[in-house]
């Protein structure tokens, strides 16, 4: 579940609480409640209700249900939150109503009454919010699956593209005559690339270490074909163990560099792949001449959706006059907590 509140979530809650406050004001007026109850009970109920919604949305559900799968702890802390918030609401209402404190609920009765009050405060707004997010998630999943099917066809077409194969065969043909040792290395790298593409075609995520190995082979092809037109550097600021990224993400980012940049005046397109604890960043210098390579224009868009679905985070794109930078989230399948 996406625990972040977007604008539509805030709007939904605002409408709910506006209606709820209006109904409470009418109800209090019809019952002839005193001014103190209007000034204390109604605002306090909104505050306490939002506190419970916030606690469940940003703490209890993400931590104990989504990440850790500790349902018993979720139940214990959830009930404790209902008792604590419900007791505040019940006590405040009892005080503003001018009731006899000798009749105030105690011990087990107080606990049950507090749970009842807490449940009333959270049930409807949290139910609305979770239902909305569930259907938003289903819609996103459906859209992603449709785009994934479309992308699989285009990915296979690009991977088995006759132009791609033709260009590599031309490069290989030139190497056989000029540098047979490098030609053997080129064949080996090309076979590793195709083997990796075939083995991972159905995987949603892959280990970062394997994606980096694939990238090194892919970079070798680019460097051999284009010589000094492109230069690449891989910087590891952290261990790659236990880290994952969407399958083919680095290939998409490297293809983006070559497809959209063509060298001029012997100026090398410098690309840096930086691996940090939570992000992988690809940054390249820009050229003013566009490449003649065909681009379907869907690679980055598909990668955006996949990252959002798999990591609940969005990719960051920075485009200046001299450099183009893309940062994608690194996925950790096992929580650190």
Secondary structure, DSSP 8 states (H G I E B T S, - for coil): ---S--HHHHHHHHHHHHHHHHHHHHHHHHHT--HHHIIIIIHHHHHHHHHHHHHIIIIIIIIIIIIS--HHHHHHHHHHHHHHHHHHHHHHHHHHTT--GGG---HHHHHHHHHHHHHHHHHHHHHHHHHHHHHHHHHHHHHHHHHHHHHHHHHHHHHS-HHHHHHHHHHHHHHHHH-HHHHHHHHHHHHHHHHHHHHTTT-SEEEHHHHHHHHHHHHHHHHHHHGGGEEEEEEESS--TT-EEETTHHHHHHHHHHHH-B--TT--EEEEEEE-SSEEEEEEE--SB---S---S-HHHHHHHHHHHHHS---EEEE-SSEEEEEEE-B-SS---
